[in-house]
Amino acid sequence: MISFLQQPGRLDAFKAGLRPPLVVQNAAPSARPYLHPMLAPDGLGCATENAPPHHPWQHGLYFGLNKVNGVGFWTERLRPKSAATDGTVNCTQLVTRLTGRSAQWTVTASWRGLNGEEILADSTDWTLTADVDRYWLDVSWRLTAAIDVQFGQYPYGGMFLRMPLHEEADPCLLSSEGATSHEAAEGQRAQWLAVAVALRERMALPADRQHVCIALLDHPSNPEHPTPWRADNKFGIGPSRCVAGPWQLTAGASAVFRHRILVTIGRPNSTLIEASYKAFTGKTPCQLQSL
């Protein structure tokens, strides 16, 4: 069972028998919405990182874009060379629903340009379900254009995950296409991509329980599916339509992106991830043809 505690600017989602919250939705009115912390399924250790020194504009699990009518919605004016062309993303509403084993909420935001004009509105629907040694979040992210919008080609943009790295993190990566390094996964199409890191709080546990794995699953209904992926040299990952090329929305039109985020204990387990993929999509992952 999942329970909620809603406070100004945030929503805490608790798994029965665990404290602190399993997942926190940050939704301050003057900031981008994001999930952090996201704990290990057993509550021991935080599997996401907020504002790391190497990328202070990154926040656990979040959405961002670049080259939106020439405006950036990624670096939050924290990177000097892009600050002059950065817009803002501000939360506008947070609504919750509880339904048995699952918990649901919706967060909306306004994406505004250099002069404060609205370019995009987004609405993100989350469903959190917890099991004994795993949990998953199903998400539907809807972007609606307030004006005609051109999205430029870019190496990343969309949903993005940042996990914590430290000297003993021993990060490992696996994609549905068999990539096991960020170099092999970068820019390549895949139906899912997973990263696992050993968390400091778990180092005293048996070796097979030190890592926590987060897999991002791409739904077949998404534009450009199977989507190309960003996989950076610090193991940040995200599916990105923008890698494939420019795209556009006319005023009033929407684009919807669906994903599952699966959080498990241990290194990436392809059998477990593919079973979750099939449950999420109704399809079994298959090997892609070479691009």
C-alpha positions as CSV (number, residue, x, y, z in Angstrom):
1,M,0.0,0.0,0.0
2,I,1.1,3.6,-0.7
3,S,0.1,6.6,1.3
4,F,0.7,10.3,0.7
5,L,1.7,13.3,2.7
6,Q,1.3,16.5,0.7
7,Q,3.0,19.7,1.8
8,P,3.6,23.0,0.1
9,G,5.7,22.4,-3.0
10,R,6.1,18.6,-2.5
11,L,4.4,15.3,-2.3
12,D,5.8,12.4,-0.2
13,A,4.8,8.9,-1.2
14,F,5.3,6.2,1.5
15,K,5.4,2.5,1.1
16,A,3.7,0.6,4.0
17,G,6.2,-0.1,6.8
18,L,8.9,2.2,5.4
19,R,10.0,5.6,6.5
20,P,11.2,8.0,5.1
21,P,9.2,8.4,1.8
22,L,9.9,6.0,-1.0
23,V,9.5,8.8,-3.7
24,V,9.2,12.5,-3.4
25,Q,7.6,14.7,-6.1
26,N,9.0,18.2,-5.9
27,A,6.6,20.8,-7.2
28,A,7.5,24.2,-6.0
29,P,5.6,27.0,-7.9
30,S,8.8,28.8,-9.0
31,A,10.8,25.7,-10.1
32,R,10.8,22.7,-12.5
33,P,9.0,19.6,-11.1
34,Y,11.2,16.5,-10.5
35,L,11.3,13.3,-8.5
36,H,14.0,13.2,-5.7
37,P,14.7,11.3,-3.6
38,M,13.8,8.0,-5.0
39,L,14.9,5.3,-2.4
40,A,16.0,1.8,-2.9
41,P,12.9,-0.6,-2.8
42,D,13.8,-1.7,0.8
43,G,14.3,1.9,1.9
44,L,18.0,1.7,2.4
45,G,19.8,4.3,0.3
46,C,18.8,7.1,-2.1
47,A,19.1,6.0,-5.8
48,T,18.8,9.5,-7.3
49,E,21.0,12.6,-7.1
50,N,19.9,16.2,-7.0
51,A,22.0,19.1,-8.4
52,P,25.4,17.2,-8.6
53,P,28.5,19.5,-8.8
54,H,29.2,18.4,-12.4
55,H,25.6,19.2,-13.6
56,P,23.9,21.5,-10.9
57,W,20.8,21.9,-13.1
58,Q,19.9,18.1,-13.0
59,H,17.4,16.8,-10.5
60,G,16.9,13.1,-9.9
61,L,14.3,12.2,-12.5
62,Y,13.0,15.1,-14.5
63,F,12.0,16.5,-18.0
64,G,13.8,19.1,-20.0
65,L,14.4,20.2,-23.6
66,N,16.7,22.3,-25.7
67,K,16.2,24.4,-28.8
68,V,12.5,25.1,-28.2
69,N,11.9,28.0,-30.6
70,G,15.5,28.7,-29.8
71,V,15.0,28.7,-26.1
72,G,16.7,26.2,-23.7
73,F,14.8,24.4,-20.9
74,W,17.6,22.4,-19.5
75,T,20.4,24.3,-17.7
76,E,18.1,26.8,-15.7
77,R,20.4,29.8,-16.3
78,L,23.1,28.0,-14.2
79,R,25.5,27.6,-17.2
80,P,27.1,30.9,-18.2
81,K,27.4,30.2,-21.9
82,S,23.7,29.3,-22.3
83,A,22.1,31.5,-19.6
84,A,21.0,34.2,-22.0
85,T,18.8,31.9,-24.0
86,D,17.3,29.8,-21.1
87,G,13.6,29.9,-20.4
88,T,11.9,28.9,-17.2
89,V,9.7,25.9,-16.2
90,N,7.3,26.6,-13.3
91,C,4.9,24.2,-11.6
92,T,1.3,25.2,-11.7
93,Q,-0.7,22.4,-10.0
94,L,-0.4,19.1,-8.1
95,V,-3.3,16.7,-7.8
96,T,-3.3,13.3,-6.0
97,R,-5.3,10.1,-6.1
98,L,-5.0,6.9,-4.1
99,T,-6.2,3.6,-5.6
100,G,-5.4,0.5,-3.6
101,R,-1.8,-0.8,-4.2
102,S,-1.1,2.1,-6.5
103,A,-0.9,5.8,-6.0
104,Q,-1.5,8.4,-8.7
105,W,-0.8,12.1,-9.1
106,T,-0.6,14.7,-11.8
107,V,1.7,17.7,-11.9
108,T,1.4,20.5,-14.4
109,A,3.9,23.2,-15.4
110,S,4.2,26.2,-17.7
111,W,7.3,26.5,-20.0
112,R,8.0,30.2,-20.6
113,G,10.4,32.0,-22.9
114,L,12.8,34.9,-22.5
115,N,10.1,37.5,-22.2
116,G,7.8,35.4,-19.9
117,E,5.5,34.2,-22.8
118,E,4.2,30.7,-22.5
119,I,5.6,28.4,-25.2
120,L,4.5,25.0,-23.8
121,A,2.2,23.6,-21.1
122,D,2.9,20.2,-19.7
123,S,0.9,17.7,-17.7
124,T,2.6,14.6,-16.2
125,D,0.5,11.7,-14.9
126,W,2.3,9.4,-12.5
127,T,1.3,5.9,-11.1
128,L,3.4,4.4,-8.4
129,T,3.1,0.7,-7.5
130,A,5.3,-1.1,-4.9
131,D,6.2,-4.7,-4.5
132,V,8.5,-6.5,-2.0
133,D,11.9,-5.9,-3.7
134,R,10.9,-3.5,-6.5
135,Y,8.7,-0.7,-7.4
136,W,7.7,1.0,-10.6
137,L,6.3,4.3,-11.9
138,D,4.2,4.5,-15.0
139,V,4.3,8.0,-16.5
140,S,2.5,9.8,-19.3
141,W,4.1,13.2,-20.1
142,R,1.9,15.5,-22.3
143,L,3.4,18.6,-24.0
144,T,0.9,21.1,-25.4
145,A,2.0,24.0,-27.6
146,A,0.7,27.4,-26.6
147,I,2.1,28.8,-29.9
148,D,3.6,27.1,-33.0
149,V,6.8,25.4,-31.7
150,Q,9.9,24.1,-33.5
151,F,12.1,21.6,-31.6
152,G,15.6,21.4,-32.8
153,Q,17.8,18.4,-33.1
154,Y,19.9,17.9,-30.0
155,P,22.0,15.2,-28.2
156,Y,19.5,15.0,-25.3
157,G,16.1,16.2,-24.2
158,G,13.0,14.7,-22.6
159,M,13.0,12.5,-19.5
160,F,16.4,12.2,-17.8
161,L,17.8,10.3,-14.8
162,R,20.7,11.2,-12.6
163,M,22.0,8.6,-10.1
164,P,24.7,9.2,-7.5
165,L,28.3,8.3,-8.2
166,H,31.1,7.9,-5.6
167,E,34.4,6.0,-5.5
168,E,32.8,2.7,-4.8
169,A,29.7,3.1,-6.9
170,D,30.8,0.6,-9.5
171,P,28.2,1.8,-12.1
172,C,27.0,-0.6,-14.7
173,L,24.7,-0.2,-17.7
174,L,22.6,-2.5,-19.9
175,S,20.3,-1.8,-22.8
176,S,17.7,-3.9,-24.5
177,E,20.1,-4.2,-27.4
178,G,22.9,-5.5,-25.3
179,A,24.9,-2.3,-24.8
180,T,27.0,-2.4,-21.6
181,S,28.8,0.9,-21.7
182,H,27.7,4.5,-22.1
183,E,29.8,4.8,-25.3
184,A,27.9,1.9,-26.9
185,A,24.4,3.2,-25.7
186,E,24.9,6.9,-26.5
187,G,22.7,8.0,-29.4
188,Q,21.5,4.5,-30.1
189,R,17.9,3.3,-30.3
190,A,16.7,0.9,-27.6
191,Q,13.4,-0.2,-26.0
192,W,14.9,0.2,-22.5
193,L,18.0,1.3,-20.8
194,A,19.1,0.5,-17.2
195,V,21.8,1.8,-14.9
196,A,22.8,0.4,-11.5
197,V,25.1,1.8,-8.8
198,A,26.2,0.6,-5.5
199,L,25.0,3.0,-2.8
200,R,27.1,4.0,0.2
201,E,24.3,3.1,2.6
202,R,24.3,-0.5,1.2
203,M,28.0,-1.3,1.2
204,A,27.7,-3.5,4.3
205,L,25.1,-5.7,2.6
206,P,25.9,-8.9,0.6
207,A,27.4,-8.1,-2.8
208,D,24.2,-8.9,-4.7
209,R,22.2,-6.3,-2.7
210,Q,24.7,-3.4,-2.8
211,H,23.5,-2.1,-6.2
212,V,20.2,-0.4,-6.9
213,C,19.1,-0.5,-10.6
214,I,16.8,2.0,-12.3
215,A,15.5,1.0,-15.8
216,L,13.7,3.4,-18.1
217,L,11.3,1.7,-20.5
218,D,10.1,3.3,-23.8
219,H,6.5,2.6,-24.8
220,P,5.8,1.6,-28.4
221,S,3.3,4.5,-28.8
222,N,6.0,7.1,-28.4
223,P,7.2,9.1,-31.4
224,E,10.4,7.6,-32.8
225,H,10.0,4.4,-30.9
226,P,12.4,2.7,-30.2
227,T,13.7,6.1,-29.1
228,P,17.4,7.1,-29.4
229,W,19.1,7.5,-26.0
230,R,21.4,9.9,-24.2
231,A,23.9,8.0,-22.1
232,D,26.6,10.4,-20.7
233,N,30.0,9.6,-19.2
234,K,28.6,9.9,-15.7
235,F,25.8,7.4,-16.4
236,G,23.0,9.9,-16.8
237,I,20.5,8.4,-19.1
238,G,17.3,9.5,-21.0
239,P,15.3,8.6,-24.1
240,S,15.3,11.6,-26.5
241,R,13.2,12.2,-29.6
242,C,15.4,15.2,-30.2
243,V,18.4,12.9,-31.0
244,A,16.6,11.6,-34.1
245,G,16.0,15.1,-35.6
246,P,13.9,18.3,-35.4
247,W,10.1,18.1,-34.9
248,Q,7.3,20.5,-34.4
249,L,3.9,21.2,-32.8
250,T,1.3,23.6,-34.1
251,A,-0.5,25.9,-31.5
252,G,-2.9,23.8,-29.5
253,A,-1.4,20.4,-30.5
254,S,0.0,17.9,-28.1
255,A,2.7,15.2,-28.0
256,V,2.5,12.4,-25.4
257,F,5.4,10.3,-24.2
258,R,4.8,7.2,-22.0
259,H,7.5,5.4,-20.0
260,R,7.9,3.0,-17.1
261,I,10.6,3.5,-14.5
262,L,11.5,0.2,-12.8
263,V,13.5,0.3,-9.6
264,T,15.1,-3.0,-8.3
265,I,17.8,-4.3,-6.1
266,G,21.0,-5.6,-7.7
267,R,22.7,-5.1,-11.1
268,P,20.6,-4.9,-14.3
269,N,18.6,-8.1,-14.7
270,S,17.4,-8.4,-18.3
271,T,14.9,-11.1,-17.6
272,L,13.2,-9.0,-14.9
273,I,13.3,-5.9,-17.0
274,E,11.9,-7.6,-20.1
275,A,9.0,-9.1,-18.0
276,S,8.2,-5.6,-16.8
277,Y,8.4,-4.3,-20.4
278,K,5.9,-6.9,-21.6
279,A,3.6,-6.1,-18.7
280,F,3.8,-2.4,-19.5
281,T,3.5,-2.6,-23.2
282,G,1.9,-6.0,-24.0
283,K,4.9,-6.7,-26.2
284,T,8.1,-8.7,-25.8
285,P,11.3,-6.8,-26.6
286,C,13.0,-7.9,-29.7
287,Q,16.5,-7.2,-31.1
288,L,16.6,-4.2,-33.3
289,Q,18.2,-4.1,-36.7
290,S,21.5,-2.2,-37.0
291,L,20.9,1.5,-37.6
